[in-house]
């Protein structure tokens, strides 16, 4: 799953978007931490390079590669967000000032045997493996130590609108989605993935929880105009309205448990 996102004018961001599970009033936690069993050996990248990014360069990129992971001009909060399956950066607390400001270029690669074995894993297994490998990289190179806390917070529940869903199940086997400007295109992905995507939109100020009850994978495209451009005469609908008009889905206010990552310790990485 690859997503292309311009967070603000002049900056292009490409990164892996990951599924999240959050059920209001159910035993399922807000987001399932990606961890292995106590006896399972933690996976590691074979080679990792981390360097400070030159000041003044606004280009950004973040995401998986064929045999690893790469980030350019990325701050530690985004790396932690990727590693711990978070929807919003405010789910991270305890970072010192330098860790909020620093930007790094990261290149991590698996060895050939791991790359071959990785291709045999299911989509979900690959996703979980990537998260654990990124967690391990942060622990080794940044001496990152964290713990989880749960808090009850305002969220949006993604539900089927009164008129019914306009979605159709996907027959494709290759799941992916792309966010380019004010448009999301999704192929063969779940509503949990879509909810996580919506959580990252600037115009959506809360985590989005999948409460549609729609199982399986879907193809969809939704297009909208950002809130700060609604005055344009050719403006499309706001994302909240676009969801209902184009997809038959709706965002409603709710309360639910949200996973928070609390940073206990972090160091500047040594260059290599």
C-alpha positions as CSV (number, residue, x, y, z in Angstrom):
1,X,0.0,0.0,0.0
2,X,1.6,3.3,-1.1
3,X,0.2,6.7,-0.5
4,X,1.3,10.0,-2.0
5,X,0.5,13.0,0.1
6,X,1.3,16.7,-0.1
7,X,0.9,17.9,3.5
8,X,1.4,21.5,2.5
9,X,2.2,23.4,-0.8
10,X,5.6,22.6,-2.3
11,X,6.1,19.3,-0.4
12,X,5.5,15.9,-1.7
13,X,5.3,13.0,0.8
14,X,5.1,9.3,0.0
15,X,4.7,6.8,2.7
16,X,3.3,3.5,3.8
17,X,-0.2,3.7,5.2
18,X,-1.1,1.0,7.6
19,X,-4.3,-0.5,8.9
20,X,-5.6,0.3,12.3
21,X,-8.4,-1.3,14.4
22,X,-10.4,0.7,16.9
23,X,-13.8,-0.5,18.1
24,X,-15.9,1.8,20.3
25,X,-17.4,-0.1,23.2
26,X,-15.8,-3.4,22.3
27,X,-12.8,-5.2,23.8
28,X,-10.7,-4.5,20.7
29,X,-8.1,-1.8,21.6
30,X,-7.9,1.5,19.8
31,X,-4.9,0.4,17.9
32,X,-3.1,-3.0,18.2
33,X,0.6,-2.5,19.0
34,X,2.7,-4.4,16.5
35,X,4.8,-6.7,18.6
36,X,5.9,-10.3,18.4
37,X,5.6,-13.1,21.0
38,X,8.2,-13.1,23.8
39,X,10.0,-16.0,22.3
40,X,10.1,-14.7,18.8
41,X,13.3,-13.2,17.6
42,X,12.9,-9.5,16.7
43,X,13.5,-8.9,12.9
44,X,16.2,-6.5,11.9
45,X,17.3,-4.6,8.8
46,X,20.7,-5.9,7.7
47,X,22.1,-2.4,6.8
48,X,20.9,0.9,8.2
49,X,22.1,4.4,7.3
50,X,20.9,7.5,9.2
51,X,22.2,11.0,8.4
52,X,21.0,14.5,9.2
53,X,19.2,16.1,6.3
54,X,20.6,19.3,4.8
55,X,18.9,22.4,6.0
56,X,16.8,24.2,3.4
57,X,15.6,21.3,1.3
58,X,11.8,21.0,1.5
59,X,11.4,17.7,-0.3
60,X,10.2,14.8,1.8
61,X,9.6,11.1,1.3
62,X,8.9,8.2,3.5
63,X,7.9,4.6,2.9
64,X,8.8,1.0,2.1
65,X,11.2,-0.1,-0.7
66,X,11.5,-3.4,-2.5
67,X,14.0,-4.6,0.1
68,X,13.7,-2.2,3.0
69,X,12.6,1.3,4.0
70,X,13.6,4.8,3.0
71,X,13.0,8.3,4.4
72,X,14.2,11.7,3.2
73,X,14.0,14.8,5.4
74,X,11.7,13.1,7.9
75,X,11.4,13.9,11.6
76,X,11.4,11.5,14.4
77,X,7.6,11.9,15.1
78,X,6.8,10.5,11.6
79,X,9.2,7.6,12.1
80,X,7.5,6.7,15.4
81,X,4.1,7.1,13.8
82,X,5.0,4.6,11.1
83,X,6.6,2.2,13.6
84,X,3.7,2.1,16.0
85,X,0.7,2.4,13.7
86,X,-0.5,5.8,14.8
87,X,-3.1,8.0,13.1
88,X,-2.2,11.3,14.5
89,X,1.1,12.8,15.7
90,X,-0.6,14.0,18.9
91,X,-0.6,10.3,19.9
92,X,3.1,10.7,20.7
93,X,4.2,12.4,23.9
94,X,7.5,12.9,25.8
95,X,9.8,13.8,22.9
96,X,12.5,16.4,23.8
97,X,12.7,19.5,21.7
98,X,15.6,18.4,19.6
99,X,13.7,15.3,18.5
100,X,10.8,17.5,17.4
101,X,13.0,19.7,15.2
102,X,15.6,17.3,13.7
103,X,15.3,15.9,10.2
104,X,17.0,12.7,8.9
105,X,17.6,10.7,5.8
106,X,17.2,7.0,6.5
107,X,17.9,4.0,4.3
108,X,17.4,0.5,5.7
109,X,17.9,-2.7,3.7
110,X,17.1,-6.4,4.4
111,X,19.7,-9.0,3.4
112,X,18.8,-11.1,0.3
113,X,17.6,-14.1,2.3
114,X,15.2,-12.0,4.3
115,X,14.0,-10.2,1.2
116,X,13.2,-13.5,-0.5
117,X,11.4,-14.8,2.6
118,X,9.5,-11.6,3.0
119,X,7.9,-12.0,-0.4
120,X,6.3,-15.3,0.8
121,X,4.4,-13.6,3.6
122,X,0.8,-12.5,3.4
123,X,-0.1,-8.8,3.0
124,X,-0.9,-8.5,6.7
125,X,2.3,-10.4,7.8
126,X,4.4,-8.1,5.6
127,X,2.8,-5.1,7.2
128,X,3.4,-6.4,10.7
129,X,7.0,-7.4,9.9
130,X,7.8,-3.9,8.6
131,X,6.4,-2.3,11.7
132,X,8.5,-4.5,14.0
133,X,11.6,-3.9,11.9
134,X,11.2,-0.2,12.1
135,X,10.6,-0.4,15.8
136,X,13.8,-2.4,16.2
137,X,15.7,0.1,14.1
138,X,14.5,3.0,16.3
139,X,15.4,1.1,19.4
140,X,18.9,0.3,18.2
141,X,19.9,3.5,16.5
142,X,18.0,6.1,18.6
143,X,18.0,4.1,21.8
144,X,14.2,4.7,21.7
145,X,12.3,3.3,24.7
146,X,8.5,3.8,24.9
147,X,5.4,2.5,26.7
148,X,1.8,2.5,25.7
149,X,-1.0,4.4,27.5
150,X,-4.7,4.4,26.6
151,X,-6.9,7.5,26.8
152,X,-10.5,8.2,26.0
153,X,-10.7,10.8,23.3
154,X,-13.0,12.3,20.7
155,X,-12.9,10.3,17.5
156,X,-15.0,10.1,14.3
157,X,-16.8,6.8,13.6
158,X,-17.0,6.0,9.9
159,X,-20.5,4.6,9.3
160,X,-22.8,3.8,6.4
161,X,-25.0,6.8,5.7
162,X,-28.8,6.7,5.8
163,X,-29.1,6.1,2.1
164,X,-26.8,3.1,2.1
165,X,-23.3,2.3,0.9
166,X,-22.4,3.0,-2.7
167,X,-19.3,0.8,-2.6
168,X,-18.8,-2.4,-4.5
169,X,-16.5,-5.2,-3.5
170,X,-13.1,-5.4,-5.3
171,X,-12.2,-8.4,-7.4
172,X,-8.5,-7.4,-7.5
173,X,-5.9,-9.2,-5.4
174,X,-3.3,-6.4,-5.3
175,X,-4.2,-4.0,-2.5
176,X,-3.0,-0.3,-2.8
177,X,-4.2,3.2,-2.4
178,X,-3.0,6.6,-3.4
179,X,-3.6,10.0,-1.9
180,X,-2.7,12.8,-4.3
181,X,-3.9,16.2,-3.4
182,X,-7.6,16.3,-2.4
183,X,-8.4,12.8,-3.8
184,X,-8.1,9.3,-2.5
185,X,-8.1,6.3,-4.8
186,X,-8.2,2.9,-3.2
187,X,-8.0,-0.6,-4.7
188,X,-8.7,-3.9,-3.0
189,X,-8.4,-2.4,0.5
190,X,-10.5,-2.6,3.7
191,X,-12.5,0.0,5.4
192,X,-10.0,-0.1,8.2
193,X,-7.3,1.1,5.8
194,X,-9.7,3.7,4.5
195,X,-10.4,4.9,8.0
196,X,-6.7,5.2,8.8
197,X,-6.3,7.3,5.6
198,X,-9.1,9.6,6.6
199,X,-7.4,10.0,10.0
200,X,-4.4,11.6,8.4
201,X,-6.3,14.3,6.4
202,X,-5.6,17.8,7.6
203,X,-9.4,18.6,7.5
204,X,-10.2,15.6,9.8
205,X,-9.0,16.6,13.3
206,X,-9.6,13.3,15.0
207,X,-8.8,9.6,14.6
208,X,-11.3,7.9,12.3
209,X,-12.7,4.5,13.5
210,X,-14.2,2.0,11.0
211,X,-17.7,1.3,12.2
212,X,-19.2,0.6,8.8
213,X,-19.6,-3.2,9.3
214,X,-18.4,-3.6,5.7
215,X,-16.2,-6.6,5.5
216,X,-13.8,-7.4,2.7
217,X,-11.9,-5.2,0.2
218,X,-13.2,-2.4,-1.9
219,X,-12.3,-0.1,-4.8
220,X,-13.2,3.6,-4.4
221,X,-12.3,7.1,-5.3
222,X,-13.4,10.2,-3.3
223,X,-12.6,13.8,-4.3
224,X,-13.1,16.9,-2.2
225,X,-11.9,20.5,-1.8
226,X,-10.0,21.4,1.4
227,X,-11.7,23.6,3.9
228,X,-9.4,26.6,3.2
229,X,-10.3,26.5,-0.5
230,X,-14.1,26.2,-0.1
231,X,-14.6,29.9,-1.2
232,X,-13.5,29.0,-4.7
233,X,-16.4,29.1,-7.3
234,X,-15.3,25.7,-8.7
235,X,-14.9,24.1,-5.2
236,X,-15.9,20.5,-4.7
237,X,-17.6,19.4,-1.6
238,X,-15.8,19.3,1.8
239,X,-14.5,15.8,2.7
240,X,-17.4,15.2,5.2
241,X,-20.0,15.9,2.5
242,X,-18.0,14.2,-0.3
243,X,-18.0,10.9,1.7
244,X,-21.7,10.8,1.9
245,X,-22.5,12.0,-1.6
246,X,-19.9,9.9,-3.4
247,X,-19.5,6.8,-1.2
248,X,-22.6,6.6,0.9
249,X,-20.5,6.8,4.1
250,X,-20.5,9.3,7.0
251,X,-18.3,10.6,9.8
252,X,-20.1,10.9,13.1
253,X,-18.7,12.2,16.4
254,X,-17.9,9.5,19.1
255,X,-15.7,8.8,22.1
256,X,-13.3,5.9,22.1
257,X,-10.0,4.6,23.5
258,X,-6.9,5.9,21.7
259,X,-3.4,4.4,22.0
260,X,-0.7,6.9,23.0
261,X,3.0,6.3,22.7
262,X,4.9,7.8,25.6
263,X,8.7,8.2,24.9
264,X,10.7,7.2,28.0
265,X,14.1,7.7,26.4
266,X,15.7,8.8,23.1
267,X,19.2,9.7,21.9
268,X,20.5,11.4,18.8
269,X,21.7,8.7,16.4
270,X,25.3,8.3,15.4
271,X,26.0,9.0,11.7
272,X,27.0,6.2,9.3
